[in-house]
Amino acid sequence: MTNDKLDDILETVRFIKDNAVTKQEFSEKIEKLDNRLTKVESQMVTKEYLDKKLGNLKGDLVVLTRKEDNKLNKLVEILGNKKVLIKSETSKITSLEPFPQLSI
C-alpha cells in the first residue's frame, strides 16, 4: 500500500473517531427522545375524544336553535293573532328551516 492510501485511511479513521457517537451518548439521546414522545402522547387529543366533544357541541347547538325557533314561532303566532301577519305569511315563515312546521 502506498503512503497516500494509508494517509486517506488514517484521515477516515480520525474523522470517524472525532464524529462517532458513543453507545452512552446514543442511549442518552434515545432516552430524551422517549421522554419527549411520552410528553407529546400525554398531551395529545384522540379522535374518539374529538368526536365525542363535537357530538356534544352539535347537540347543544341544536337545543339552542330549537329554543330560538320556538321563540320565533311564538312571535309569528302573536303577530298572526293580532292580524299584523296574514295566514299565508305565518305559514310561509313557520315552514322555513331549520325546523319547518307543516301547514294544517
Steps between C-alpha positions, in 0.01 A plus 500: 500500500618849429540779749215696336256213555616458859456873559145483357416207724651674802304818424178297471566326831567835672179644356300203625666523842428873529141486375371161610239484771579278794257237621433708813433819299267305272315355801464847653358641176255211472391557861446872438301421188293244692426760772392755239278243330340408832426869565347545152285189544373622839391832349359354182125499431354185348253480211249329730523791747453757222206309352330493840561870563377597152191284549427673829549840339266410216236390751537823697467707181185311398344565841583872481373526144180319599442754781548789258268331251233469771534871577463587135195277463339659807568847361351406162194358679455819702538718189251278317248523784534880500440499123843651431577197281250321281463119507711443188785707647497311830496170309789612281710609800437186707578273202856635477809313624657394731186341653219539249141447612237355275202720423171346604 
